[in-house]
């Protein structure tokens, strides 16, 4: 019976970390969603205030369905806030709104990592979907069975293309880290500068944003682990 040791050693721990990170962000957001901001400002109002404070007037704020589905779309210049943020007045909602506003500020200021991440989105999406598939097909169809014991040309080609495509997804995950951490840093800074939240409220907001940041770290670890798994399996097949 074949046991995928690399999946157990690399991917499983990364998936466990990812599950823990997701549970942590949900519990932390839930906790501070119950803490109303002293100024009674909603997430959408806070985002609008912070945009104006940074002289950004060409970004729309829209309501999007769901919980924690908040995001900033740079190509459309639209900041979308979820049900749990848009009209809510908690410090958690304001923190998330400020974080997304941080991305809008990055865009307005020409923050290089954000630009680079946006540029490779199409390749990363394609690579994450088809890269592993091509590599697995290459491993399963004739890889290492060309008669002489050496890898078959077709199998080798498919694996290499698959790994190359998948690497774009890994790079995207890594670039995402400075983008997200910087957005949270900007969020805390502008919330303090504008007096939207006081120092006591900011403590809770920092915890919400820190928990959210860990989900991106976990995502990057999972992508790296999955890439290394395929790479190591392919190297073993070549022996």
N, C-alpha and C positions, 0 to 999 in steps of 0.2 A: 504493500500500500504506500503510495507516494505522499510524503509530508512536505509541504511547502515551508521549509524552515525560515526562509527569508520573510515570508508573510508574517509568521509568528514572531520573529525577532524584530522586524522593522515596522511593519504596517499596523499590527495589532496594538502595540504600545502607543503609536501615534493616534490611532482611532480612540483609544481610551482617554488620552489627554484631550482630544477634541470633544468627546462627550462630557468630560468634566468641565471644560471651558464653557461649553454651551449651557450646562446646568448652572454654572456659577453666574453667567451674565443674566440669565433669566431670574434667578433668585435675587441677585443684587438690584436689578432693575425693578423687580416687584417690590422689594423692600423700600426703595427710595421713591417709588411711585406713590407711596402713601404719605410722603413728606411734602406738603404743599409749600410752594415758594412764598416768602413773606410779602412780595410785591404782587402776588396773584397774577403773574404774567403767564400766558400760555406759551407753548413751544413755538407756535407760528408767530406770535407777537415778539418773542425773544429773538427769533431768527431775523425778523424784519428790522428790529432795532439794531442788531449787530451788523447787518448788511449796511444799513445807513451809516453806522459809526465808522465803517471802513470805506465809505464813499462808493459803494456798489449799488447801482440803481437799475441794472439791466438783468437781474436775476429774479425769476418768478418763484413764488412759494405755492406749492400745490398740496392738496390732501390726497394721500394714497391709502388704499385699504390694507388691512393687516396689522400685525404687531411687530415692531422693530423691523419694518421693511423700508425704513428711511434711507434715502440716498440722494446724492447730488449728481445730476446728469450734465457734464461739462459741455457736450456738443449742443445741447438745447438750452443751457443756462437755466435749468429748472431745479429747485430744491424741493424734494418731495418728502413730506412728513406723514408718518403713519397714524392710525387711530389712537395709538397709545402715546403719541407725542403732540400732534397738531393742535388739539384744543385743550390738552391737559396742562394743569398748572403746577405739576410737581417739579422738584429739583432734578429728578431723573429725566423727565420730558425736556426740560430746558437744557440739560446737559447734552442730550442726544441732538437736539436742534442746533445747539452751538457747535457740536462736532461737525455736523453736515455743513453748517455755515463756514466752518474752518476750511472745508474743501472748496467752497466757492471763493474764499479769500485766496487759497492756493492758486486757483485758476486765474483769478484777477491779477495776482502778483507774478504769474509765470513760473510757478514752482516746478522745477525740472522733473522730479520723480513722478509727479502727477501727470505731466505731459507725456512722459515715457510710458507710464502705465496705460494711459488712454490709447497711445499709439499701437501697443501690442495686444490690445484686447481681442481683435478678430483672430489673430494668429493663436493666442493663448486659448481662446474658446475652441477653435478647431483642433488644436493640439491636445487639449485635455479630453476631447471626445474621441478622436480617431488615433492619437498616438499610441496609447496602450493597446488598442484593438489591433493595429497593424503589427505591433511588437509581438503580441500573443499569437497572431496568425503566423508570423515568421518563425516563432519558436515551435509551433505545432505542426507546420507543414515543411518537413524536409530539412529543418535546421540541424546541421550536424550529421546528415545522412546522405552525403554525396558519393558514397561508395568507398572512398579512401579513408573515411573517418573524419574528414575535415568538414567544416560547415558548408552547406549548399549555397551557391551564389544567390539564389532567389530568397532563401530563408534569411541569409545574412543581410541582404538589401532591405527586406521588410523590417527586420529588427532595428537596423540602423536608422531608417526613415522614421519608424515609430518612436524611437528614443529622441531623435532630433525634434520631432513635433512635440513630444511630451515635455521636452526641456523648456519650451516656450511657456508652458503652463507653470513650471517650477519657477522660472525667472519672474513671471507675473506675480506669483505668491510672495517672492522675496522683495520685489519692488513695492508691493502693497504695504509692507511693514513700515518703512519710513513715512509713507504717505499717511497712513492711519495714525501713527504716533504723533506726527507733526500736526495733524488736524486736531487731535485732542489737546496738544500743547497750546495751539492757537485758541482753542475753545476756552480753556481755563483762563488764559491771558485776557481775552476780550470780555469775558464775563466779569472778571475782577476790575478791569479798567472802566467798564461802563456802569459798574455797581449793580448789575442785574441780579447777582447773588452775593451775599456777604460771605465772609471767610468760613463761618460755620457751615453754611449751605454748600460751599465749594468742596468741603471735605467729603460730603456724600456724593457729589457730582464726580469727583476724582475717582471714587471707588467704582462708580458705574462705568466710566470711560476706561478705567484700567481693566475691568472684567471684560469689556467688549474687545479691548486690544488683544487680550489673550486668545480670543477665538481666531484672530488672524495669525497669531503665532502658531496655534495648533494646526490651522489649515496649511501653513507653510511646511510644518513638520510632516504632515500627512503626504503632501505632494512630493517632498524630498524622499521620504521613506518608500513611496510607491515607485518612484523613478529608480532608486537604488536597487530595489527588489528585482525589477526587470533587467537592469544592467548586470547584476550579479548572476542571475539565472542564465543570461546570454553568455557570460564569460565562462561559466561552468560547462555549458553545452559545447563550447569550442575546444575543450580539453580532450 
